[in-house]
Amino acid sequence: MWRVANAQITWRSSTHARREIENRRREYNEERPKRALGGPTPAAYAKQLQ
Protein backbone atom coordinates (compact mmCIF):
# COMPACT_ATOMS: atom_id res chain seq x y z
CA MET A 1 0.00 0.00 0.00
CA TRP A 2 1.28 3.47 -0.90
CA ARG A 3 0.03 6.86 0.20
CA VAL A 4 0.29 9.57 -2.44
CA ALA A 5 -1.03 13.11 -2.01
CA ASN A 6 -3.73 12.13 0.47
CA ALA A 7 -4.75 9.15 -1.66
CA GLN A 8 -4.25 5.50 -0.87
CA ILE A 9 -3.17 3.10 -3.61
CA THR A 10 -3.30 -0.63 -3.01
CA TRP A 11 -1.62 -3.10 -5.34
CA ARG A 12 -2.29 -6.82 -5.39
CA SER A 13 1.37 -7.77 -5.80
CA SER A 14 4.78 -6.33 -6.54
CA THR A 15 4.33 -7.38 -10.19
CA HIS A 16 1.06 -5.44 -10.35
CA ALA A 17 2.76 -2.43 -8.75
CA ARG A 18 5.65 -2.49 -11.25
CA ARG A 19 3.24 -2.75 -14.18
CA GLU A 20 1.08 0.15 -12.96
CA ILE A 21 4.09 2.36 -12.20
CA GLU A 22 5.51 1.68 -15.67
CA ASN A 23 2.13 2.52 -17.25
CA ARG A 24 2.02 5.83 -15.36
CA ARG A 25 5.62 6.64 -16.28
CA ARG A 26 4.96 5.92 -19.96
CA GLU A 27 1.76 8.00 -19.94
CA TYR A 28 3.55 10.93 -18.29
CA ASN A 29 6.53 10.87 -20.67
CA GLU A 30 4.92 9.85 -23.95
CA GLU A 31 1.29 11.00 -23.92
CA ARG A 32 0.91 14.10 -21.75
CA PRO A 33 2.18 17.37 -23.28
CA LYS A 34 4.09 19.73 -21.01
CA ARG A 35 3.66 23.51 -21.19
CA ALA A 36 7.10 24.02 -19.67
CA LEU A 37 8.60 22.34 -22.76
CA GLY A 38 6.54 24.44 -25.15
CA GLY A 39 3.79 21.88 -25.66
CA PRO A 40 5.33 18.55 -26.70
CA THR A 41 5.61 15.47 -24.55
CA PRO A 42 8.98 14.88 -22.84
CA ALA A 43 9.71 12.04 -25.30
CA ALA A 44 8.95 14.24 -28.34
CA TYR A 45 11.03 17.08 -26.87
CA ALA A 46 13.98 14.74 -26.34
CA LYS A 47 13.77 13.63 -30.00
CA GLN A 48 13.88 17.29 -31.10
CA LEU A 49 17.15 17.74 -29.22
CA GLN A 50 18.91 14.91 -31.03
Buried (B, 14 or more C-beta within 10 A) or exposed (E): EEEEEEEEEEBEEEEEBEEEEEEEEEEEBEEEEBEEEEEEBBEBBEEEEE
